[in-house]
Amino acid sequence: MDDNDWLGTRFEEHRTHLRAVAYRMLGSLTEADDAVQEAWLRLARTDTSDVENLGGWLTTVVGRVCLDMLRSRRARKEDPAGPDLPDPVVGHADTFDPEHQALLANSVGLALLVVLDTLDPAERLAFVLHDMFGLPFDEIAPVIGRSNAATRQLASRARRRVRGVPTTPDPDLGRQRAVVDAFFAAARDGDFDRLVAVLDPDVVLRSAGGPMPKGAARTARGAETVASQALLFRHGGPAVTPEHVLVNGAAGLVVRHAGRPIVLFGFTVVGDRIVEIDILADRERVAALVGE
């Protein structure tokens, strides 16, 4: 085995971990893969003979790549017409494969990714690398270009933003699905009161991509407001069929029209109430995430 083969083997040992880091940093599966690939290119052209902890070194490299990507994204981003939802990890069974499980360790639900997307890039890096992956601040600080104390403050500020996010859904997937089914049945029947009954009083709805029915909003808060929005989406006809999926480990639904995926719903269910609903209606993106 030559040096390149040996280095490639060592890198593959860390790939799943690095992809999980990049996914939390970027909220995009495609960009996460790009960041991991860039880390490999940097490793291949770097003398790492004096690197004692290759995994830690690679983690900081991926962090630096992701930080640059986030800053570039923010610099070119225009004010969106609605929320720009992160890529959810979609599964078709009650359990994910090992790679998906690694991506979603530490309860990385869609609700948490949405909040992470609101953080300053440096805040996000400090929080993800320290709070989620246990890197010490003295290894994170050089990546951000701040002192250890300043890096601690960034992580603390991010932690306050994240605190209270409903990242832990009901552990009973069957109960989650029962609540989601009740929500869709009430929406299909046009039953406003039944809709309100399965929604948390402070429920949040976010919708990204795709056309919107007249009178619908990209974001909505409160049980009665969200119930009213749900009624606007209830018409579809017999060609429209819902299918249970896992969305970041929680109950979700993909809606198909004539067999093709058109809308993806992610739910955060706590107890017997829905506290968050995320809707992705970009057909190309949904098809890429769900598969035909």
Solvent accessible surface area in square Angstrom, and as a share of the most:
residue,aa,sasa,rsa
1,M,172,0.77
2,D,86,0.44
3,D,119,0.62
4,N,108,0.55
5,D,77,0.40
6,W,127,0.44
7,L,22,0.11
8,G,19,0.19
9,T,66,0.38
10,R,69,0.25
11,F,2,0.01
12,E,93,0.42
13,E,117,0.52
14,H,39,0.17
15,R,84,0.31
16,T,62,0.36
17,H,69,0.31
18,L,0,0.00
19,R,38,0.14
20,A,4,0.03
21,V,0,0.00
22,A,0,0.00
23,Y,0,0.00
24,R,1,0.00
25,M,0,0.00
26,L,2,0.01
27,G,3,0.03
28,S,19,0.12
29,L,31,0.15
30,T,94,0.54
31,E,44,0.20
32,A,0,0.00
33,D,62,0.32
34,D,79,0.41
35,A,0,0.00
36,V,2,0.01
37,Q,82,0.37
38,E,46,0.21
39,A,0,0.00
40,W,60,0.21
41,L,77,0.38
42,R,66,0.24
43,L,0,0.00
44,A,52,0.40
45,R,169,0.62
46,T,56,0.33
47,D,113,0.58
48,T,23,0.13
49,S,101,0.65
50,D,119,0.62
51,V,42,0.24
52,E,178,0.80
53,N,94,0.48
54,L,14,0.07
55,G,13,0.12
56,G,13,0.12
57,W,62,0.22
58,L,0,0.00
59,T,1,0.01
60,T,18,0.11
61,V,10,0.06
62,V,0,0.00
63,G,0,0.00
64,R,85,0.31
65,V,8,0.05
66,C,0,0.00
67,L,2,0.01
68,D,70,0.36
69,M,49,0.22
70,L,12,0.06
71,R,110,0.40
72,S,56,0.36
73,R,52,0.19
74,R,123,0.45
75,A,91,0.70
76,R,156,0.57
77,K,105,0.45
78,E,149,0.67
79,D,141,0.73
80,P,77,0.48
81,A,105,0.82
82,G,21,0.20
83,P,30,0.19
84,D,82,0.42
85,L,7,0.03
86,P,6,0.04
87,D,14,0.07
88,P,4,0.03
89,V,1,0.01
90,V,14,0.08
91,G,6,0.06
92,H,105,0.47
93,A,58,0.45
94,D,93,0.48
95,T,103,0.60
96,F,24,0.10
97,D,74,0.38
98,P,109,0.68
99,E,79,0.36
100,H,47,0.21
101,Q,97,0.43
102,A,30,0.23
103,L,3,0.01
104,L,21,0.10
105,A,48,0.37
106,N,96,0.49
107,S,59,0.38
108,V,1,0.01
109,G,14,0.14
110,L,18,0.09
111,A,3,0.02
112,L,9,0.04
113,L,0,0.00
114,V,23,0.14
115,V,31,0.18
116,L,0,0.00
117,D,47,0.24
118,T,74,0.43
119,L,4,0.02
120,D,57,0.29
121,P,10,0.06
122,A,2,0.02
123,E,11,0.05
124,R,4,0.02
125,L,0,0.00
126,A,0,0.00
127,F,14,0.06
128,V,0,0.00
129,L,0,0.00
130,H,58,0.26
131,D,56,0.29
132,M,24,0.11
133,F,45,0.19
134,G,57,0.55
135,L,18,0.09
136,P,63,0.40
137,F,15,0.06
138,D,85,0.44
139,E,73,0.33
140,I,0,0.00
141,A,4,0.03
142,P,88,0.56
143,V,12,0.07
144,I,12,0.06
145,G,64,0.61
146,R,109,0.40
147,S,69,0.44
148,N,72,0.37
149,A,64,0.50
150,A,28,0.22
151,T,0,0.00
152,R,139,0.51
153,Q,117,0.52
154,L,4,0.02
155,A,0,0.00
156,S,36,0.23
157,R,104,0.38
158,A,0,0.00
159,R,81,0.29
160,R,138,0.50
161,R,116,0.42
162,V,20,0.12
163,R,162,0.59
164,G,76,0.74
165,V,24,0.14
166,P,42,0.27
167,T,29,0.17
168,T,96,0.56
169,P,34,0.22
170,D,12,0.06
171,P,135,0.85
172,D,70,0.36
173,L,35,0.18
174,G,48,0.46
175,R,113,0.41
176,Q,6,0.03
177,R,46,0.17
178,A,59,0.46
179,V,12,0.07
180,V,1,0.00
181,D,66,0.34
182,A,43,0.33
183,F,9,0.04
184,F,42,0.18
185,A,23,0.18
186,A,0,0.00
187,A,9,0.07
188,R,161,0.59
189,D,83,0.43
190,G,31,0.30
191,D,45,0.23
192,F,70,0.29
193,D,109,0.56
194,R,102,0.37
195,L,0,0.00
196,V,42,0.24
197,A,60,0.47
198,V,22,0.12
199,L,1,0.01
200,D,37,0.19
201,P,87,0.55
202,D,96,0.50
203,V,0,0.00
204,V,19,0.11
205,L,4,0.02
206,R,30,0.11
207,S,1,0.01
208,A,7,0.06
209,G,29,0.28
210,G,28,0.27
211,P,123,0.77
212,M,51,0.23
213,P,43,0.27
214,K,199,0.84
215,G,66,0.64
216,A,22,0.17
217,A,45,0.35
218,R,60,0.22
219,T,77,0.45
220,A,13,0.10
221,R,155,0.57
222,G,17,0.16
223,A,12,0.09
224,E,116,0.52
225,T,67,0.39
226,V,0,0.00
227,A,0,0.00
228,S,53,0.34
229,Q,17,0.08
230,A,10,0.07
231,L,32,0.16
232,L,68,0.34
233,F,72,0.30
234,R,98,0.36
235,H,145,0.65
236,G,44,0.42
237,G,48,0.47
238,P,139,0.88
239,A,46,0.36
240,V,42,0.24
241,T,67,0.39
242,P,80,0.50
243,E,59,0.26
244,H,70,0.31
245,V,1,0.00
246,L,4,0.02
247,V,5,0.03
248,N,12,0.06
249,G,39,0.37
250,A,10,0.08
251,A,1,0.00
252,G,0,0.00
253,L,5,0.03
254,V,0,0.00
255,V,15,0.08
256,R,33,0.12
257,H,79,0.35
258,A,78,0.61
259,G,45,0.43
260,R,157,0.57
261,P,6,0.04
262,I,21,0.11
263,V,29,0.17
264,L,3,0.02
265,F,20,0.08
266,G,5,0.05
267,F,7,0.03
268,T,14,0.08
269,V,0,0.00
270,V,66,0.38
271,G,34,0.32
272,D,92,0.47
273,R,99,0.36
274,I,0,0.00
275,V,22,0.13
276,E,18,0.08
277,I,1,0.00
278,D,5,0.03
279,I,6,0.03
280,L,6,0.03
281,A,16,0.12
282,D,56,0.29
283,R,143,0.52
284,E,148,0.66
285,R,61,0.22
286,V,0,0.00
287,A,22,0.17
288,A,87,0.67
289,L,34,0.17
290,V,9,0.05
291,G,32,0.31
292,E,134,0.60
